[in-house]
Amino acid sequence: MTEVNPYKMAIKQIDVVAPYLDVDEGILEKLRYPRRELTVHCPVKMDDGSLKVFKGYRVTHNDTRGPAKGGLRYHPSVDLDEVKALAMWMTWKAAVVNIPYGGAKGGVKCNPPEMSQAELEKVTRRFTWEIAPLIGPESDILAPDVYTNPQVMAWIMDTYSMLKGYSVPGVVTGKPLELGGSVGRFEATGKGVLIAVQKVAEHLKLSIKGARVVVQGCGNVGGTSARYFSRAGARVIAISDSKGGLYNSQGLDIERTLDCKSRYKCLMTEKVEAEVISNKDLLELECDILVPAALGNQITAENAPRLKCRLVAEGANGPTEPEADEILVDKGIFVLPDILANAGGVTVSYFEWVQNLQELLWTEEDVSDRLHKIMTTAVADVMKISRERKVPMRTAAYILGVGRVAKATQLRGLYP
Ligand code: NAD
């Protein structure tokens, strides 16, 4: 079965909400395209002496409401259409949580698990140099995404700062704390997923305590979500990485599972009480809350009819294909869409950037309280639209996000 093209999927999502928005069709047409897309080729001397060229992209979808903001992904499947879709989703996400950012995204086609640290550093520095004319604290700010992390952000900050001749911490967020990173940024996305679920759980009469949770992916978003759900008293019964997952119907020992993953770089049944499960079967487990937190296009028209959860909280970007979305609605499964559920990451990235620009350091309590306030307000806003317009949560989130960007576009007018 062929995967849905993510950019076409992103365009279709605008088409779905167009009838609900009181804006000129011309403005929506503008929003269907990125402002700019840059493709670069990064030659790198590998450890064995050979030369390899890596293709990379940086796409600014929109900067109408503020500087463009978005992660950088390293993965073999990265391509321009995926980056364009991810950049567009960043625009809507920042608007849904009402922070003054536009959307951007970057990607380099490479496979970090098969590369040395030295090779990753060289790719990162060359890529940063190539995209340097576009990025900066006032124009386009990067952050971690799949297979990039605080160390990669540190290399980007260093390369950009060397080009400028002075330190520019605000060009990236998700940096190490020692370089101006914010407390609470690393766990922000996963923590935000829990906050969003807690807010809708009241409405669904779903108790988090004892709820069965299934998480696909155990990196920054999946691992942290699992940890926060487990601390909130839920039973995380399955979790996976790219090679497959672990399952225990009584609940996994999450701290031990994640500790083992970070020590041995894989999930192991010898270290925790669990059986092995494939990523495919994991998605179809009977549970209360399913958190896809790995890659896009995981819930498809093919597997959606077999999902047995009450709630899907999209930690990943674009995990549900549009046809699958309709099936989930028909089955009565409540979906917390990506542009709302995983917005905790961009929210605390915004806090980090604000601290960098003002040369301030906030406390963990400051960050946590503000994150909680922004996430719960956004969930309440989207639920209100969903209730009043009688539309699913995804459509409601798009009405809010696209609507805010469209209004801002109308106010600014066209240049020249
Ligand atoms: P990460 O690199 O930290 O983790 C990715 C995880 O996915 C790893 O556990 C990896 O083993 C697993 N994985 C890779 N391929 C897989 C496959 N085919 N099947 C199952 N698992 C697979 O990345 P992350 O930052 O946690 O990002 C995960 C998702 O969350 C992405 O869709 C990303 O765009 C989205 N997201 C991330 C952030 C953030 O702050 N990092 C914010 C919002 C959204």
Residues whose N, C-alpha, C, O or C-beta is under 5 A from the ligand:
A	BS01	NAD	P144 D145 V146 Y147 T148 T189 G217 C218 G219 N220 V221 G222 S240 D241 S242 N279 A293 A294 L295 G315 A316 N317 N342 G345
